C-alpha cells in the first residue's frame, strides 16, 4: 500500500511554528512534524496531549502498594524472623527499598507504555521523510491521501508564506 505526502522543509523554528499554527487554525490536518529538538509551541499547536504522566502516577501508586504488600507478606506472614528485637512489621525498614523499587517500576512501565504507544520496537522500519530533520531542518508532513486537493493547495500556500525552503510531494 503506497501513500503520498506533501513535505514542507523549514530552516527556522519561528516559520515552522507560524505555519503549524495557521494550518491548525484553518482546521487542516497535519500528519506529523519533525524537529531536531523539542518545540513546545508545535506540540501545543498540534493539540496532542500525553497521558503518560497519569499512567506514571498510577504505576507508582500500584508499584508502591505492591512492594509494601510483598515486604509485609515476606517478613510478617511467610517467614517472620525476630532480629534485633524489632517487631515483625517494622515499617521504617521497608521505606528505602519501597522508594527504590517504586522508581524502578515507574521507569520501566513508563518506557514500555511509551514504546508501545509510539509503536517502537526492535527491528521496526520507519519512514524518514527528510534526513535533515535530525540535524538542522524542521519538517511538516501532510498526507495527500486524506486531504482534498483544494486544502492541499491552501497548506502549500501557508508553507510558502511562512518561509518553507522546500515543498515537495513524495510517494511512500
C-alpha positions, 0 to 999 in steps of 0.5 A: 500500500503506497501513500503520498505526502506533501513535505514542507522543509523549514530552516527556522523554528519561528516559520515552522511554528507560524505555519503549524499554527495557521494550518491548525487554525484553518482546521487542516490536518497535519500528519506529523512534524519533525524537529531536531529538538523539542518545540513546545509551541508545535506540540501545543499547536498540534493539540496532542496531549500525553497521558503518560504522566497519569499512567506514571502516577498510577504505576507508582501508586500500584508499584508502591502498594505492591512492594509494601504488600510483598515486604509485609507478606515476606517478613510478617506472614511467610517467614517472620524472623525476630532480629534485633528485637524489632517487631515483625512489621517494622515499617521504617525498614521497608521505606528505602527499598519501597522508594527504590523499587517504586522508581524502578517500576515507574521507569520501566512501565513508563518506557514500555507504555511509551514504546508501545504507544509510539509503536517502537520496537526492535527491528521496526522500519520507519519512514524518514521523510527528510534526513535533515530533520535530525540535524538542522531542518524542521519538517511538516508532513501532510498526507495527500491521501486524506486531504482534498486537493483544494486544502492541499493547495491552501497548506502549500500556500501557508508553507510558502508564506511562512518561509518553507525552503522546500515543498515537495510531494513524495510517494511512500 
